[in-house]
Amino acid sequence: MTEPVRLSKRVVELTGCSRSEAEQYVQGGWVRVDGVVVEEPQFKVSDQVVELDPDARLGPAEPATLLLHKPAGVPTDEAVALATPANRWEEDASGWRVHQRHFAHQSPAFALEDAASGLLVLSQDGRVLRRLAEDAGKLEQEFIVDVEGELSPYGWNRLSHGTTFDGWPVAPFKVSWQSEQRLRFAIKGVRPGLLQHLCHEVGLHALSLRRIRLGRIPLAKMPPGQWRYLPPSERF
């Protein structure tokens, strides 16, 4: 049996590339060991068949940003665990190849309340996370809110012309009826309990909340529990 060596070293032996290039090939998901993609340069190989994908390209491993449809009742921190290869939305049109490294150290942005569902951002990219944190009060969010009850007299005028929450004025927002028991809010600076408060102020009780848009990024038809990649061409 051949003495085990690092996978990156075996790639150097096979291709004549440098060690850093070999590590990029491995981390980029371009190397197979006995037909299985391995993304760890330190992975030990001996007599296994190591192959470099004919389409392999050099380049640093880019951090991934994922868009997840968080199910209702799942805390944001627990929803991160739903980002697995098996849960990728089959209609993801990003063109990104799935890598195991894309699911490590994912951090949520614009967290949703536990009871709420909808679009949740997960990212490994510190630039994306910092930008979203800086723009937290500027990005418009769109929510569908199912309600029950009867609108109080002059309630619609009060709802659509602003109110206060926790002693602070609520920034101007847009609200419209989608059906007899469903409202659509387009609003900035959403905080836990805000939408429920706005409904309560006019005699309505919020039964469920679902975020369907964050900035320019829509939830679309992605099912609960599934995710897709955010490609560089899409901007919040």
Summary of the structure (lengths in Angstrom):
residues: 236
radius of gyration: 23.4
end to end distance: 53.4
largest distance: 83.8
contacts: 651
relative contact order: 0.17
helix: 23%
strand: 30%
